Amino acid sequence: MNRGELGAALRALRQASGMEAKAVARSAVMSTSKLSKIETGKVAPSVVDVERILTAIGVSEEVKAEYLEVVRAAATEATAWRLVRRMGVHKAQQQTRALEAQMTQLRLFQPALIPGLLQTPEYIRAILSRHDLGEDVLTRTISARIERQQVLFDSAKELYFVITENVLRWRIVSSPRMAEQIGRLISLSRLPNIDIRIVPFAAEQRDIANHAFVIRDDRTVTVETVHAELVVTDPRDVSQYVKKFEGFASVALSGDDVRSMLGSVQDDFLREQETG
């Protein structure tokens, strides 16, 4: 969890408590301005800051302990997935939604899967089912991810997605469900605030598609590794990811060419359904 996500989560907790920012700031022994900067992700809070804020809000000791552990992990800009599972994967989705509500631009590169914001419910379930979640947590997490997808229809936000061609053919679900997933990409690609691009196998590559990453407002980058989520905030490092994204975007198909490729892939899956 980066400072933007943490700030959004703290703000959500405060608002849920019904307390005004001024009252929380006073109890937490800080200025209202500092609290505002923490909630908007402009200032990285210390463990003491977070503890005082949560005490002022009046959360339970269990919730306080969870958030303080997150803050300590965030100090190294890495949050292990075991910690995310302990907090609740569905809560992580809610925190990401709060962060996405604040951003104005998202740029996402994905060489392995359909990006979460673009997934169908069936595709989401197939992905999350691999994480050994209980049925209740799985259902809540699926719902939370679907709720996150409302950001796609916010015309005030610019959303750019670059995926590699193999993503379209990676059989996460059955052929009929893959055809539906491809159809969703076609529909979403027509929204004016969404740009979906595909790097085809035929494109000459000058870079390596190491892993997926998300750039938000050119200020933070989130990288998902096997064991943890990493958050990059140093402008020099962020600029490397921006350059990498732009490089892949420059050799990717876009617009009608994307929809033509997607239509061809969808037809392949539909033919498999007919002959299966």
N, C-alpha and C positions, 0 to 999 in steps of 0.2 A: 504494500500500500504506500503510494507516494504522498507528499504533503497535500497535494490537491485533493486526493481521495480522502485523506484523514480529515482535512478541514471540512469537506462536504459532509462527512459522517458526523463530525462534532456539531455542525450546524443543524443537521437533521435531528440529532438527539435533543439539542436545545429547543428547537421548535416543537418537537413532540412533547416536551415537558411543559410547554406554555410559558416559559420564562423569557423575558425581554433580554436582549443582549447587554443592556446597561446593568441590569441586576446580576447577571452571571459574571460579567467583568469585575464588578465591585467585589463579589464574593471570592473570585479567583485572584484577587489582588493584582489586577492588570488594567490597563486603559481599555476603553471600548474600542479604540482604534486598533490596538494590538489584537484584540479578540476578532475583530472584523478581518484583519489581515491573515490570521490563522485560519479562519473559516473559509476564506477565499483562496487559500493556498499560496498567498504572497509571502508568508513567513513560516518557516519550519519551527514548530513548537518543540520545546524540550519535554522530557518526561515529566518534569515538575509542572510545567504549564498544563499539560494534558490532565494530569492528576487533579490539579486545582479546578480545572473546568468541569471535569466529570463529577467532582465532589460538589461543586456549586449547583450543577444540574440535578444531582441527587440520584444518580444511577446506582444500581446494585453493585456490591463488591465484586461479583462475578463478572459483570460487564466491564467494570473498571479494570480488573485484572487482564481481561482479553485485550482491551485497547492499549494498555500500558505495554503489554508484550509486543503488540504491533509497532508501537513507537520505538521500542528498543531495537526491533528488527529493522525498522525503516532507517535507523541511523546508519546502517551499512548498505542501504538502498537495495535490500534483498529480503523477500518474504518467502520462507519455505512453504511449499504446498501443504505440508502437515499442519502448519499454523492456520492456513486458510480453511482446511477441513475442520480444524478444532473450533474455529470461530463460526463456521457454517458457510458452505459454498454459496448458498442462496443469499446470505448477507453480503458476500463479496460482490455478487451480481448487483445488489441494490446500491452498494457503495460506488461501483463503476457507473451505474446509471446516474447517480448524483453528480459524478465528475463529468460525464458526458453532457449533462444538462447545462453545465457552466461553460463548456468549450464552444468555440465558434468554427473550428476547423479540425478535421480528423484525416490523417493519411495512414492507411493500413496496408502492409505488405504481407502476403500469406502464400507460402510455397507448398503447403501440405493439406489444408482444409478450407472449406468454404468459411469465410469469416463469420463469427458468431452473430453479428448484426444482420447478416443476410440469410441465415439458416432457416429452414422450415422446422416446424415442431418435431417432425419425425427424425430429421437429421440431428437436431439438438439432443433428442433422447438417445439416439445411437452414440453420439459423442460422449455425453455425460454418463451413460450406463457403463462405460469402461472404467469409471473412477470408483467403483465399489461403494456407491452411496446407498443408503437405505431408501426404500420406496418413497417415504414421506419427504425426505430431504431432496431426492431426485425430482419429485413433482414440484416442490416449491422452487427449486433451482431452475427448472424448465420455465415455470411461470415468470420468474424474475427476469430470465433472459428475453422472453417474449415481450415483457413490459419494456425492457431496454430498447427494443426495436422501434418504439414510438419516435425515437430521435430521428429516424429516417425521414419522417414526414414533417420535420421542422424546417421550413424553407429558409430560416435565418442561419442555418448551419451548412457548411460545405463539407461533403464527405467523399473522400477519394479512396478507392480500393484498387490495388494491383495484385492479381493472383496469377499463378503459373498454370499452363494448360493442364498439367497432370492433376491439378486439384479437381478439375471437372470430371475426370475419369477414375478417380480414387473411389472405390466402391464401399462407401460408408454404410449405405442402405441398399435395399433391393433396386432393381432396374426401374420399376414403376415409380418408386419414391425418388430415385435420382432424377428421373425425367421431371417430376414435380419441382424438385430443387432447382434444376436448370431453368425451368419455367419461371420460377420466382426471380432468378437473376435477370432474366429478360425483362420482366415487368418493372423491377426496381431500376434497371438501367435507363429507363425512360423518364424517371423523375428528374426535374431540372437541377436539383441540388446534389445529385449523386452521379459520380463518375466511376464506372466500373471498367477496368482495363485488364486484358489478359496477355501475358507474355507467351507467345506460341513457341512450340518446339522448334519451328523453322527460324526463329530470330537468332541472329548472331549474338552471342553473349560475351560481354566484356566484364562481367562481374559474377559473383557466386551467390546463389540464393541460400545463404547459411541457415536462416531461421525467420520466423514471423516477428514482426514488430509493429507497434502503433505509435504514431507521432500525434500529439495533441497540441495544437496552437504553436507548433515549432518551439515549445518550451519544455516538454517532457516526452520521454520515449519509454514505453513499456515493452519489455522483452520476456517471453515465456520460455524458460528452459525446462529440462526434465525434472529438476528438483525444486525450482523456485521461480518467482516472478521478480525480475530486476527492473529497477526504475532509474533512468538516466536523466539527470537534470543539468549537468555541466554544459553550457552552450557550445563548447568546442566538440563535445561528444555528440550532442544533439545534431549538430551540423553534419556530422558524418552520416547519420541515419537519413537526414533530409537528402543529402547528395546521393546516397544509395537508392532511396525511393525514386528520386527524379531520374536516375539512370535507368531503372527498370521500366518506369512509366514511359520513357522516351522510345523504347523498343517494343512497347506493348500495343496491341490492337485496341481501338476505342470506337465508340459510337456504333454505327451500323455494322462495321466489321466485327465488333464484339458480338452483336446480336446474331449475325450470320453464323459465326462459329458456334455460339450457344445453341442455335436452332439445329445445326448439324449434329452436335453431340446429343441433344435431346432426342432427335430422330433415331439415333443409334440405340439409345436406351428403350425407346418405344418399340422398335423392331425386335429387340430381344424379348420384350414382354409378349409380343404377338407370336413369336416362334418358340417361346419357352414352354 
